[in-house]
Amino acid sequence: MRVLVFGERSEFFLGLLRDRGVDAAAADAPAGDALAAADVVLLAAPHGAPLPNAAWDVLAAGCLLVAPRAEPRYGLEPGIDHLSAGTDGELADL
């Protein structure tokens, strides 16, 4: 499984994932070759912030999106369209 991390807190989440034995890479945005090579994309954003437009690119590419709980969700349903969590540790576990 190839995990791509993007967002303003990428380095922090890369550390959490490495602590869990997950090999992950960071990118400025989920696009191009980075997105094509990913199976899972973790959005490294603050909890409660709106989902960025790039979330749609991730879903359109057929990748699993893991994101903090967001408001507004723009119609996306956690557990159906993507996985979400309320804490950083929970996100890394997902």
Secondary structure, 3 states (H helix, E strand, C coil): CCEEEECCCHHHHHHHHHHCCCCEEEECCCCHHHHHCCCEEEECCCCCCCCCCHHHHHHHCCCEEEEECCCCCCCCCECCCEEEECCHHHHHHC
